[in-house]
């Protein structure tokens, strides 16, 4: 019923004539659909899904590690993750990379520890307040080509397994079109090395309101075969910031756009809370307020406790989604209150 209501609400916005945004979306759909026809697209799709077969029988557990949390690498339980995403580098308008936040020795240590446990390591591109270079870079074919070259060079140099894109956020249909072009071009170059391509997405692109879900489906349908995983950031939904029902709605949106549940879709969990502009990590909340495992609010903070995280993970397993993604690793607590352990408790059942 919620899916039907959503479709009706969006379709009701359609006017009698075509706007510039609608025309741009139609051009996007035509152009990107043409890009996926032929051998290159078939190869990209085959490699992407072949690479994911190793995880077909179990869900992935993906964790982000920001550059400013490097002090925890020695204590990081990498064996509890299938993938770790190091956050982050940024694109510059000319296609070069801003890697100023990456300390090579720190990244090398992470890669060494992770690979020893069979855990993949990826690099994140972008993020909140780190995405300013995307618009100009993606608008230029030459800049995109330079960016793809520089990114592959970076990945090979640091022995990484792929890249996670987090443009927050494209602001119109043209920027989304350019983003899709970039993702296709990246995956084509990733194919020989069998590198993974994932993207972080919100529940609904609020800044890019398609006139109807059909247009959105057409726009994404062409790009989906090139993307190995969609990390659905099902949080920041107000107060409380990550309710169970709201997160399910976020996943439903991408299902409507025909993103495969497995292996592509991952439900993102956030190990923190941020009421009224203030933020606290989950571990800080535990230390200050000692909430019970079945409680999702303490000291004015809304969060997800172990019971809710386990319930969400069980839903992921029952509905056969690809797995879970966590922002971010360092914010968890230890012992019986650990949210990561709640994830694995559900997986072991």
C-alpha positions as CSV (number, residue, x, y, z in Angstrom):
1,X,0.0,0.0,0.0
2,X,2.8,2.4,0.8
3,X,4.4,1.8,-2.6
4,X,1.1,2.5,-4.4
5,X,0.5,5.7,-2.4
6,X,4.0,6.8,-3.2
7,X,3.5,6.3,-6.9
8,X,0.2,8.1,-6.8
9,X,1.6,11.0,-4.9
10,X,4.5,11.5,-7.3
11,X,2.4,11.0,-10.5
12,X,0.0,13.6,-9.2
13,X,2.7,16.2,-9.7
14,X,2.8,15.7,-13.5
15,X,1.6,18.7,-15.5
16,X,0.2,18.9,-19.0
17,X,3.3,20.0,-20.7
18,X,6.9,18.9,-20.6
19,X,9.3,20.9,-18.5
20,X,13.0,21.4,-19.1
21,X,13.7,18.9,-16.3
22,X,11.4,16.3,-18.0
23,X,13.1,16.9,-21.4
24,X,16.5,16.5,-19.8
25,X,15.4,13.3,-18.1
26,X,14.2,11.9,-21.4
27,X,17.5,12.7,-23.0
28,X,19.3,11.1,-20.1
29,X,17.3,7.9,-20.4
30,X,18.0,7.7,-24.2
31,X,21.7,8.5,-23.9
32,X,22.4,6.1,-21.0
33,X,20.3,3.3,-22.5
34,X,22.4,3.6,-25.7
35,X,25.6,3.4,-23.6
36,X,24.7,0.0,-22.1
37,X,24.0,-1.7,-25.5
38,X,26.7,-3.9,-26.9
39,X,29.6,-6.0,-25.7
40,X,31.1,-3.5,-23.2
41,X,27.9,-3.4,-21.1
42,X,27.5,-7.2,-21.2
43,X,31.1,-7.7,-20.0
44,X,30.7,-5.1,-17.3
45,X,27.6,-6.8,-16.0
46,X,29.1,-10.3,-16.2
47,X,32.2,-9.3,-14.3
48,X,30.3,-7.4,-11.6
49,X,28.0,-10.3,-10.8
50,X,30.7,-13.0,-11.2
51,X,32.7,-11.2,-8.6
52,X,29.8,-11.1,-6.2
53,X,29.1,-14.9,-6.5
54,X,31.6,-15.5,-3.7
55,X,29.2,-13.7,-1.3
56,X,26.0,-15.1,-2.8
57,X,25.4,-17.5,0.1
58,X,25.9,-15.0,2.8
59,X,25.3,-11.3,3.4
60,X,28.1,-8.7,3.2
61,X,29.0,-6.6,6.2
62,X,30.5,-3.3,5.0
63,X,32.0,-0.8,7.3
64,X,33.3,2.8,6.7
65,X,36.5,3.9,8.3
66,X,37.1,7.7,8.1
67,X,40.6,8.9,7.8
68,X,40.4,10.7,11.1
69,X,39.8,7.4,12.9
70,X,43.1,5.9,12.0
71,X,44.1,5.4,15.6
72,X,41.7,2.4,15.9
73,X,43.2,0.4,13.0
74,X,45.2,-1.8,15.3
75,X,42.1,-2.7,17.3
76,X,39.8,-3.0,14.2
77,X,38.0,-6.4,14.1
78,X,38.5,-6.7,10.3
79,X,37.5,-10.3,10.4
80,X,33.9,-9.2,11.2
81,X,33.7,-7.3,7.9
82,X,33.6,-8.6,4.3
83,X,34.5,-5.1,3.1
84,X,36.0,-1.9,4.7
85,X,35.6,1.4,2.9
86,X,38.3,4.0,3.7
87,X,36.8,7.5,3.7
88,X,37.7,9.6,1.7
89,X,39.2,11.2,-1.3
90,X,37.6,13.9,-3.5
91,X,37.4,14.7,-7.2
92,X,38.8,18.0,-8.4
93,X,37.1,19.8,-11.4
94,X,39.9,18.9,-13.8
95,X,39.7,15.2,-12.9
96,X,42.7,15.1,-10.5
97,X,42.2,13.7,-7.0
98,X,42.4,15.4,-3.7
99,X,44.1,12.7,-1.6
100,X,45.2,15.1,1.2
101,X,43.2,13.3,3.8
102,X,44.8,9.9,3.1
103,X,48.0,9.0,4.9
104,X,49.7,6.3,2.8
105,X,51.2,4.5,5.7
106,X,47.9,4.4,7.5
107,X,46.1,3.0,4.4
108,X,48.8,0.5,3.9
109,X,48.4,-0.8,7.4
110,X,44.7,-1.1,7.0
111,X,45.1,-3.0,3.7
112,X,47.7,-5.4,5.2
113,X,45.5,-6.2,8.2
114,X,42.3,-6.6,6.1
115,X,43.9,-8.7,3.4
116,X,45.4,-11.1,6.0
117,X,41.8,-11.8,7.1
118,X,40.3,-12.0,3.6
119,X,38.6,-8.6,3.9
120,X,38.4,-6.3,0.9
121,X,39.3,-2.6,1.1
122,X,37.8,0.1,-1.0
123,X,38.3,3.8,-1.3
124,X,35.4,6.3,-0.9
125,X,35.1,9.2,-3.3
126,X,33.2,12.2,-2.0
127,X,30.9,12.5,1.1
128,X,29.1,15.3,2.9
129,X,30.9,18.6,2.3
130,X,33.5,16.7,0.2
131,X,31.6,16.6,-3.1
132,X,32.1,20.0,-4.6
133,X,34.3,18.9,-7.4
134,X,31.8,16.4,-8.8
135,X,29.6,18.8,-10.8
136,X,32.3,20.4,-13.0
137,X,34.3,17.2,-13.3
138,X,31.4,15.0,-14.5
139,X,30.3,17.7,-17.0
140,X,33.5,17.4,-19.0
141,X,34.4,14.3,-21.0
142,X,38.1,15.1,-20.7
143,X,37.9,15.7,-17.0
144,X,36.0,12.4,-16.5
145,X,38.6,10.5,-18.5
146,X,41.4,12.0,-16.4
147,X,39.5,11.2,-13.2
148,X,39.0,7.6,-14.2
149,X,42.6,7.2,-15.1
150,X,43.8,8.8,-11.8
151,X,41.3,6.7,-9.7
152,X,42.5,3.4,-11.2
153,X,46.1,4.4,-10.7
154,X,45.3,5.2,-7.1
155,X,43.5,1.9,-6.5
156,X,46.3,-0.2,-8.1
157,X,49.0,1.7,-6.2
158,X,47.3,0.9,-2.8
159,X,46.2,-2.6,-3.7
160,X,42.5,-1.8,-3.2
161,X,39.5,-3.9,-4.4
162,X,37.3,-1.1,-5.6
163,X,35.7,2.3,-5.2
164,X,32.6,3.6,-3.4
165,X,31.0,6.8,-4.8
166,X,29.2,9.2,-2.4
167,X,28.2,12.3,-4.3
168,X,26.1,14.3,-1.8
169,X,24.2,15.3,-3.9
170,X,23.5,15.8,-7.6
171,X,21.1,18.8,-7.8
172,X,19.3,18.3,-11.1
173,X,18.7,15.9,-14.0
174,X,21.7,17.1,-15.9
175,X,24.1,16.5,-13.0
176,X,22.5,13.1,-12.5
177,X,23.0,12.3,-16.2
178,X,26.7,13.2,-15.9
179,X,27.0,11.1,-12.8
180,X,25.6,8.1,-14.6
181,X,28.1,8.7,-17.5
182,X,30.9,8.7,-15.0
183,X,29.7,5.5,-13.3
184,X,29.5,3.7,-16.6
185,X,32.9,4.9,-17.7
186,X,34.4,3.9,-14.3
187,X,33.0,0.4,-14.5
188,X,34.2,-0.2,-18.0
189,X,37.7,0.5,-16.9
190,X,37.3,-1.5,-13.7
191,X,36.4,-4.6,-15.7
192,X,39.9,-5.9,-16.5
193,X,41.0,-5.8,-12.9
194,X,37.6,-7.0,-11.6
195,X,37.3,-4.0,-9.3
196,X,34.1,-3.4,-7.4
197,X,32.0,-0.3,-7.9
198,X,29.5,0.7,-5.2
199,X,27.5,3.9,-4.6
200,X,26.0,5.4,-1.5
201,X,22.4,6.6,-2.1
202,X,19.6,8.2,-0.1
203,X,16.1,6.8,0.1
204,X,14.8,9.3,-2.4
205,X,16.8,11.9,-4.4
206,X,15.0,14.9,-2.8
207,X,17.1,17.3,-4.9
208,X,16.2,15.5,-8.2
209,X,12.5,15.0,-8.1
210,X,11.5,13.0,-11.1
211,X,8.1,13.8,-12.5
212,X,7.1,10.2,-12.1
213,X,8.6,6.9,-11.0
214,X,8.7,5.7,-14.6
215,X,11.2,8.4,-15.5
216,X,13.3,7.5,-12.5
217,X,13.2,3.8,-13.5
218,X,14.3,4.6,-17.0
219,X,17.1,6.8,-15.7
220,X,18.5,4.2,-13.4
221,X,17.7,1.0,-15.4
222,X,20.5,1.7,-17.7
223,X,23.1,2.2,-15.0
224,X,22.2,-0.6,-12.6
225,X,24.1,-3.3,-14.5
226,X,27.3,-1.4,-14.0
227,X,27.0,-1.0,-10.2
228,X,27.9,-3.9,-7.9
229,X,26.2,-2.6,-4.8
230,X,23.9,0.2,-3.7
231,X,24.4,1.3,-0.1
232,X,21.1,2.8,0.9
233,X,21.7,5.4,3.6
234,X,18.4,4.8,5.5
235,X,19.0,7.4,8.2
236,X,18.8,11.2,8.7
237,X,15.1,10.9,8.5
238,X,14.3,13.4,11.2
239,X,13.5,12.5,14.8
240,X,14.0,9.6,15.4
241,X,16.6,9.6,12.7
242,X,16.5,5.9,11.7
243,X,13.2,4.3,12.5
244,X,12.6,0.7,11.3
245,X,9.6,1.7,9.1
246,X,11.3,4.7,7.6
247,X,14.3,2.5,6.7
248,X,12.1,-0.1,5.1
249,X,10.6,2.6,3.0
250,X,14.0,3.7,1.8
251,X,14.7,0.1,0.6
252,X,11.3,-0.1,-1.1
253,X,12.1,3.0,-3.2
254,X,15.1,1.3,-4.8
255,X,13.2,-1.9,-5.3
256,X,10.6,0.2,-7.2
257,X,13.5,1.3,-9.4
258,X,14.3,-2.4,-10.0
259,X,17.6,-2.6,-8.2
260,X,18.1,-6.3,-7.4
261,X,17.9,-7.1,-3.7
262,X,20.8,-9.5,-3.9
263,X,23.6,-9.0,-4.5
264,X,23.1,-5.3,-5.0
265,X,21.2,-3.7,-2.1
266,X,22.7,-3.1,1.3
267,X,20.9,-1.4,4.2
268,X,23.0,1.2,5.9
269,X,23.1,1.5,9.7
270,X,24.4,4.5,11.5
271,X,26.2,4.0,14.8
272,X,25.5,7.5,16.1
273,X,22.8,10.0,17.0
274,X,22.4,13.7,16.2
275,X,19.5,15.5,17.9
276,X,19.1,19.2,17.3
277,X,22.5,19.7,15.7
278,X,24.4,17.9,18.4
279,X,26.0,14.5,17.8
280,X,27.2,11.6,19.9
281,X,28.6,8.2,18.9
282,X,26.8,5.1,20.1
283,X,29.7,4.3,22.3
284,X,29.5,7.7,24.0
285,X,25.8,7.2,24.6
286,X,26.4,3.8,26.2
287,X,29.1,5.3,28.4
288,X,27.0,8.3,29.5
289,X,23.5,6.7,29.8
290,X,23.8,2.9,29.9
291,X,20.7,2.3,27.9
292,X,19.0,-1.1,27.9
293,X,19.5,-3.2,24.8
294,X,15.8,-2.7,23.7
295,X,15.9,1.1,24.1
296,X,16.5,3.5,21.2
297,X,16.5,6.8,23.1
298,X,18.6,8.0,26.0
299,X,19.6,11.5,27.3
300,X,17.7,13.2,24.5
301,X,19.5,11.1,21.8
302,X,17.7,8.9,19.3
303,X,19.7,5.9,18.1
304,X,19.4,2.2,17.2
305,X,20.2,-0.1,20.1
306,X,21.2,-3.8,19.8
307,X,17.6,-5.1,19.6
308,X,16.7,-2.7,16.8
309,X,19.9,-3.4,14.9
310,X,19.3,-7.1,15.2
311,X,15.8,-6.7,14.0
312,X,17.0,-4.7,11.0
313,X,19.6,-7.3,10.2
314,X,17.0,-10.1,10.4
315,X,14.8,-8.2,8.0
316,X,17.7,-7.9,5.6
317,X,18.2,-11.7,5.8
318,X,14.6,-12.6,5.5
319,X,14.0,-10.3,2.5
320,X,17.3,-11.5,0.9
321,X,19.0,-8.2,0.5
322,X,22.7,-8.1,-0.2
323,X,23.8,-7.2,3.4
324,X,24.4,-4.2,5.7
325,X,26.6,-1.2,5.6
326,X,27.8,0.7,8.7
327,X,28.6,4.3,9.2
328,X,31.0,4.2,10.9
329,X,33.2,1.5,12.5
330,X,34.8,3.5,15.3
331,X,31.4,4.6,16.8
332,X,30.5,1.2,18.1
333,X,30.8,0.1,21.7
334,X,32.3,-3.2,22.9
335,X,31.1,-6.2,24.8
336,X,27.4,-7.0,25.2
337,X,26.3,-3.6,23.9
338,X,28.1,-3.9,20.6
339,X,26.0,-3.2,17.6
340,X,28.3,-5.0,15.2
341,X,28.0,-8.1,17.4
342,X,24.2,-7.7,17.2
343,X,24.5,-7.8,13.4
344,X,26.5,-11.0,13.5
345,X,24.2,-12.6,16.1
346,X,21.4,-12.3,13.6
347,X,23.6,-13.6,10.7
348,X,24.6,-16.7,12.8
349,X,21.0,-17.7,13.4
